């Protein structure tokens, strides 16, 4: 039992070290997350690749990618990979206060300027409340 615990702790530590190395390599600052490490890795790598791709849609006044298009691409990818009801906000200045599904939240910034908030919610039918 102790060996299993120690092995799991070591594996978790290695995952955290790998995530930190990825963040440094991609110039990402991870602000908050409760996602599994593999999903965090996916979010960071996907966002960086979208930013760096020459085909990323740009805003008309700057050479920066359009935040709405980035948010849409990230959301669609996570919906496809991990099921529906992902939400994504991309920008340089915004506040937020959200409720998310357990294991479905990450907030990070890239290049110390662009921030990404990605979170999952449950899909439920909205019913009319009776008085």
N, C-alpha and C positions, 0 to 999 in steps of 0.2 A: 504494500500500500504506500509506504513512504517513498519507494523508488518511483512509483507511478506519479506521485505528487511532484517529486523533484524533476522528473522528466517533463511533465506538463509545464511546470514553472520555467524550465529551461527553454522549452519550445516557445512559450509565450514571450519570454525575454528576447529570444532570437527574432521573433516576428516584430516586436517593438523596435529593435535595433535596425532591422531591415526597413521598416516604415520610416524611421528617422533618417536613414541614409537616402531613401527615395525622396523625402521632403527636401533635404539639402541639395541633392542633385537637380531637382526640378525647380529650385528656388521658391518653395512653398512653405508657408507658415501655418501649421495646423493649430487652429484656435480652440476647437472643441469637437468631440466626436464620441458616439457610443456605438459606432459601427464595428463589425468584425474587421480585422486588419486587412484581409484580402479585398473587402469592399472599399476600404479607405484607399488602398493602393490603386484600385481601379478608378476611383473618382479623381485622384491626383493625376494619374497618368493620362486619363482621357481628357481632362481639362487642359493640361499642358499641351497635349498633341493637337487639340482644337485651336489653341492660341497660336501655336507655332506653325500650323499648316498654312501654306500659301493660299489655299482655297477657302480659308475662313472668311465669311462675309465681313466686310469692313463698314464702319460708319462712313458717311459721306464727307464729314469734315476732318476726320483724322485717319491715321493708318491703324488704329486700334480695332480689333474685332467688335462686332455689334453684340452687346451684352444679351439682348433678347434672343438672338440666334444661338449664342453659346448656351444659354439657359435651356432653350428648346432641345438642342442636341444632347446635352447632358441628361435631361429628363427622359427623352425618348430612349436613350441607351439603357438607363437604369430601369425603366418600365419593361423593356425587352428582356433584360438579364434577370431582374429580381422581382418581376410582377408589377402590377399597376399601382397607381396612386402616389407616384413620386412628384415632388414639387421642387423647383429650383429657382433661386434668385441670384442674379449676377449683377454686380455693380461696384461703384467706388464709394458710395455712402448711403447706407440704409440702416434702419433699425428693424428689429424683429422680435417677436415673442410667439413661439409656435408650440403646438402639441404634436408629437410625433410618435410613431410606433417604436417600441423598444428595438434597439439595434439598427435604427434607420435614421441617423442624424449625423451630419458632418458640416463643419463650418471652417473654411480656410481661406487664406489669401495668397495670391501669386504676385511675385515681383514687388511686394510691399505696396500694391496699389489696387488690384482687382480682387474683390471678395466673392466667394461662392458659398451659398447656403443651400444645402441639399437635404431634403428630409422626406420620409414616407409616412403616409397616413393610411388608416383603414378605409376601405370602401364600404359604405353602409347606405341603405336606402333611407332617404329623408321622408319621414311620415308627418302628417299634419297632427299637431297637438290639439287635443280636445279640451275645451274650457271646463 
